[in-house]
């Protein structure tokens, strides 16, 4: 991950990074220090509840600390949008595994039973700024939803395994890039408006393609011949696939008793 961050900084030196948010896998002191050094910015991750922190000249677990200081119910905005309620408590604590002070936050959303714990490298930030910044990490989930639901790179992908995943990712990024050049998307970006979703853009381009074909068909010198060519192309490209829900033509066995085994079954049942 650190190598990727360094490569990103080298390839995109003109982009100003204000915060790096990662999951619990990268919540080590070494990662936070090195990632902070790469971009010179805030780094936010998660730590386990059994991590030890300094409290009154002794070490106790993060869970034990926040049991003494439970969170207050506040409203937070998810990715700058809808507000939800969450219990939040925070403190600048010495994290033993990191050998330095970190900003540690306990957060529990209203629908959850257990707290999760965030850790931030820059202790000069406010609690709510760290919490709301960390919700931006879930933009990755929005990308995955677009990737699978709208672009067909999930179960419909034709090439499986690692190679298929890489190629599917490349194709989806190329598709996203192409959609950024859609006239209405460009207009939104140039006017600092929220960009349109991938799904809505795809639906619009499909309708635009249909209308374009209808227009070309109506203005053609020989509409009947052009429509016949299209029908032939559709037949060659789109094939009906047999449904696995219907079992016609499959060998399912006899699915009935065997007369030669009647006597043996009778012997077994009667204990003869």
N, C-alpha and C positions, 0 to 999 in steps of 0.2 A: 504493500500500500504506500509506504514512504517513497518507494521508487516511482510509483505512478504520480504521486504529488510533485516530485521533483521534475519528472518529465513534462507534466502539465505546465509547471511554472516556466520551464525552458521554452516550451512550444508556444505558450500564450502569455508572454511577459507583459502584454498590454492590459491584461485582465487583473483588476484589483480584487483580491480575495479578502473578505471581511471575517469569515468564520468557517471552520471545518467541523462538520458533525459526523460522527461515526458511531457504530454500535458497540456493545460490550466487549466484543472480541479485541478491540483496539484501545481498551481503557487502561493500558499500562502507562507507568510513568515515563518510560523511554519513548513510547509513541507520542504522547502528548508533548514532551519537550522537543522532539525532533520535528514534528509537524508544525509546532509553533515557530520553530526556527526557520523552516522552509518559507512560510508566508508572512511571518511576523504578525500573526493574528490569533484570535481566540480559537481554542480547540475544545470541543465538547464531546464527551463520551459517557458511557455508563460504567459503574463499578458494582461489584457484588455486595450484598448486605453484610457478608462476613469479613469484609475488609476492615482493618483496624485503623482508628483515628485517635488523635490525641485529645484527651478530655481531663482537665484538672490533674495534670502531671501523671496520667496513666493512660493506657491504651484500652479502648473498648471498640466493639464492632459498630459499624455504621448503623445497623438496625437498632442496637441498644441505645445509641446516642439519640436517634430520632424518636424512640419510644419515650424518652424524657422530654422531648420538644416536638410534640405532634403538629401536623400541618394545619393551616387555616384554609377554609374554603374560599377560593377566589375564582374569577373568570379569566380564562386565557384564550387567546385567539389561535386557532389552528391554521398555520401557513398564512397568517394575516387575514383570514376570512371569518368563518363562523366561530362564535365564542362558546366554550364549554366550561363546566365547573370542574375544579380539581383541588385536592388538598395539597398544599405546598408548605414546606419548611426548608430553611437553608441556613448554612453557616460556613464561615471560612475556617477550615480545619486542617490540621497536620495529618496527612495521609501517610501512614507508616511505609507502605509498599513504594510510594513515590518519593519518600524522604524529603518532602516539602509540603507547604501549605497549598491547598486547593480550595476552590469554591465547590462545596458539596450540597446538593439539593435532593430532598426527598419529595417525590410527586406520586400522587395516586388519583387517577381520574374517578369521577363519580360512579362509574359502572364497575370499578375494580375493587378487589378485596385487599390486595397487597401493594405496598409501596415499591417503586423502583427508584434507583438512585443515580443522579447525574453528577458528573465531575467536570469542572471547567478549569482550564489552565490560567486564564487571566482573571484574577480575583477582583479587578476594578469594575467589572460589569455588575449591573443590577440583577437581582434574582429573576424578575419577570422577563428581562431581556434575554437571559440565558434560556429560560424555559421555552419562550416563544421562538427563539432562534433554533432550538433543537427540533421543534416540530417541522422545520423545513427539510429535515432529513427524509421525511416521508414523501417528498417529491419523487424519490426513487420508485415508490409504490405506484404513484400516478403514471410514471413512465411505463412501468411493467404492465399496468392495466391497459394502457393504450397499445402496447406492444402485442399483448395476447388477444385482447377483446376486439380491437378495431382493425388491427393490421394482419391478423391471421398467423402470427408467429408462435402460437402456443401448440395445441394438439394438432392443428392443421398443418404444421410445418412438415415438409416432405423429407427433410434430411435430419435424422435424429443424432443423438450423442453430442460430444464436444464440438466436432467440426460443424455440425448443423447449427448448434447454438451460436457459434461465432459468425457464421455466414448469415444467419437470420438476424443477428444484431446489426451487422453491417448494412444489410438491406433495409432494416427498419430505420436506421439513422439516415440513410440516403433518402428514404421516403419522407421522413420528417424534414430534411433539408429542402427537398423539392416543394413541400407544402408551405415552407416559409416564404417561397417566391410566388405563392398564389396572390393575385392582385388584392383581394380583400384582406388577406393576412398581412401583406406589406403595408396596406393603408392603416391597419390597426397598430402595427409596430411603429410606423413613422409618426403616428399621432399619440404615442404613449398610452394606448388603450390595451386592455388584456387581450392576449392572442387567442384566437379561436381554437377549440379542441381539435385533435386529430380526427375524432369520429365525425364531427359536424362538417369538417372540411372534406373528408372522404365522401360523405353523403352528397355534399354539394357538387363535387367534381363528377360524381356518377350522373347526377341529374343534368349537369352541364354537358357531359359527353352525350347523353341521350338526346337532349335538345339539339345539339350540334349535328348529330346524325339525322334527326328528323328534318332539320333544315336542309342538309345536303341532299336528302332523299327527295324532298319536295321540289328542289331546284334542279335536279338532275335531268338530262335529256331523255333518259329512259329509266324512270323510277322502277318499273316492274323488273327489269333486268338487274338493277342494283340490289333490289330487295332479295331476288333469287340468289345472288352471289352471297349475300349476308346469311341467308338461311342455310346455305351449304356450308359456310364457314362455321356457323354455330353447331351444326351436326358433327363436324369433324373435331371441334375443340371440346365440346361439352358432352360427356358420356354419363349415362345413368348408372350409378353404382348399386349393386344388389344389397339389400338391407339384411343385416345379421339378425334382426328381430323376426324375420319370416323364414321358416325352416323348410320350405318347399324344395325338393330335390336333394335333401341331405339324408345320409344313412344314419338313422337314429336307433337302429337295432329293432328287435321284434316287439319289445314293450308289451309282452303278454306271457302268460304261463306256458310252460312246456309240458305237454301231456306225458312225456316219458318220465317226468320228475314228480308226478302226482303221488306215486306210491312212496317215494323217499320223503316228501314233505309230510305225508300222513304219519310215517314212522317217527319222524322227528317230533312232530306235535304231540303224538300220543305216548312218546317215550317207549316205543316198542323196540 
